[in-house]
């Protein structure tokens, strides 16, 4: 992904939106290569997403997935565009998400928020890695952690 417009109006593929398969977790985000959030010609089309997908497909011992971002101080439940959570699953996902939020907040003294539904989010986006992990790979523990601004400079471990 180019941080700036580099070539004939193109930013390249936003790897944060290049996950999943058409009709499942991919396919409704931006499809114009001139936009900064262009998700690519098809899901899992970029070397990074291909490599991680192939690695994950070759393993049977992975059961959790974290995608770390910056900078809104929240923990986000996995996307669930085609496999809605039943009540029991939603409770398990929310419980762990809230525990993560509390632990990160206590450790760093910054208030983090747990976000579950699309309406609680800043935007709606498909093609995210948490959607791929939850829907395509079947990993219930698949979260996006948005670190607080300045986290990297404050990290102490």
N, C-alpha and C positions, 0 to 999 in steps of 0.2 A: 504494500500500500504506500503510495506516495503521499507524504505529508502536505505537499503543495501540488498545484496543477503543473505537471511536468511535460506532457507530450500531447500536443494537438487537442488540448482541452480535457484530457483524461487524467484521472487520479489513480487509476488502477482498481483492482478489486479490494473491497473492504473485507479482510479476512474474518472480521467479527460477524459478517453476514453470509459467509460462504459455506455454511454447514447444513447438512440434511439433504433430503431428496425431494424433488418436485412433488407437490401435493401433500407432503407430510409436513416437514418443518422448514422447508425452503420454498421460495417461489412468490412471495407477495411483497418483498422489499423492493428497493430501487433497482430497475433493470437498465438504466441508462449509464453507460460507461463514463459519461462526462460528469456524473454526480459523485460527490465525495463518499457516499454510502452505497455505491454500486456493489451488488452482491455477487457478480460474476455471471458467466454465460449459463452455467448449471451449478447445482450444489456440489460441493466437494470437488472443485475444478482446479484448485491452486495447490502447488507443491506442499505447502504447510498442512492444509486440511487433508490432502490425500495421504500424506505420511502418517499423521495422527490417526486417521480413520483406519488405515491398513494395520497399524500397530494395535489399535484397540480391537479390531476384528480378529487378530491373531491370538488374543489373550482371553482366558476365561477366569482370571483372578482379579479383575478390576470391578469395583462396585461403587466407586464414588468419583466425582469429577468436580473440580473447581476451576473457574475461569476468572482470573484476576484482572480487574480494570481499574481505572482511576477517573473520576475523582468525586463521586457523589455520596460517599459514606453510607452504603446500604448493602444488604445481602438480599439477592433476588432468587426467588423460587424458579425452578426450571420452567421453560416454556412448555405448554401442553396444548398445542393447537389442534391435534387430532385425537389425542388420548386424554380425555378429561379426567381429572382426579376424582375418585370416589371419596366419600367423606373420610373414611379411615386413612387412605393414602394422603389426603390433604392435611389431616391432623399430624401424621408422622413427618411430612415435609415441613410443615409450619413449626413443629416443635424443634426440630433440628435447626432450621433457619433462625428461629428466635434465640436458641442457645448460642449459635455462632455469633449472632448480632450482639448478644450480651457479653460474651467472652471478648470479642474484639473491642467493644466499647470500654470494658473494664481495663483491659490491657493498655490501651492507648489514650484513655481519657477523652475520647471523641464520641459523641452520640451517633450510633449507627441505627438505621431503620430497617426492619424486615419488610420486604415487598412481595406480595403474593399474586395479586390479580393484575391483569393488563391495566385496568383503570387506575391502579395505584402507581403505575410506572410513568416515567417521563415521556415515553413514546412506545409505540407498538412496533416490534421488529421481529421478523422471522429470519431464519437462517442463522440463529445464534448457536453457539456451541452447547449451551445448556439444553436447548431444544433437541439437538442431535443426540446428546448423551441420554436424555430422558426418553425421548420418543423412539429414536432409531436404535440405540444401544440397550435400552431398558434399564438404565441406571437411575434409580429413584433419587439417590443423593447427588444431584447435579445442580450446582448453584453458581451464580455469578456474584462475585464479591467486588463491589465498587469501593475501592479504598478512598479514604478522605484525602483532600488536597494536602500536599506536603508530606504524605505518609512516607514516601521513599526517603526523604531527607531526615525523618524522625526515627526510622526503623532502627531498632537496637539489637536485633539478633543476628 
